[in-house]
Amino acid sequence: GFLWDSDIYLGMVCEREIRRGDFAGAEKHLRRIDRVVRSYGYDFSGSTKAAMTAYLLLEQRRLDHAYEAMKAYVDTRHEEPLRVFGLSGLARVEVLRGNVEQAREILSRAERIVGHSKMLAPFYTGAYLNSRLYLAEADARTDPSTARQAYKTAKQAIAIEPASPKPGVLNSASSGWAPKTMIRSLSSARDDGATTSNP
C-alpha cells in the first residue's frame, strides 16, 4: 500500500513537471523514484522510472535516446496500459524523427490494444490520442485535405483531459496545418471542458 501510493504520487508529480517544462524538477523526482527502487526493491517503481525517463528524453527532444528508452520500456512491459503508453511514446518519437510510416505501424499496435481493452485510464488514452495527433499533423502537412482528421483527433485529446491538454495539442494546431477557425474552436473546447470539469 505505502510503496504503491508513493510510486503513483512520485510518477504523477514527475509527469507534471515534464509537461510544465521543468526538467530539473522532473529529474529531482526521478532520483526519488530511484531511491524507492534501490531501498525497497519495488519493481513497479522501476517501471515508473523507465517510463518517466523516456518521456523526459522525448520532451527534451533527445530523440535518439528517447527512442532507445521507449523501445526498452515497451520490450519489458506486458501490462496493456503500460504498453499503450510506451507504444504511443515510441510512435511520437518516430514522427518527430521524420519516420512517419514507422510511427503509423507502431501506433497501429497501440490502437489494437485500445480497441479491445475495456478499462484504460485517461492517462493512457490521452497518450495514445496525443500521438495520433502528431501523426495526423504530419499527414496534414503533406496532404492538407487530411487537416480535418487532425482537428478531430485534437478535440478528442482535449476531451480526455480538458483542464490541462497534452503538450502540443493547441501549439501544433497553430503551427501551420489548421485554419484559424479550427484553432478558435479547439480553444473553446478546451475552455468549456475546463469549466465543466472544475466546478
Secondary structure by P-SEA (a helix, b strand, c coil): caaaaaaaaaaaaaaaaaaacaaaaaaaaaaaaaaaaaacccaaaaaaaaaaaaaaaaaacaaaaaaaaaaaaaaccccaaaaaaaaaaaaaaaaaacaaaaaaaaaaaaaaaaaccccccaaaaaaaaaaaaaaaaaaaaacccaaaaaaaaaaaaaaacccccccccccccccccccaaaaaaaaaaaaaaaaaacc
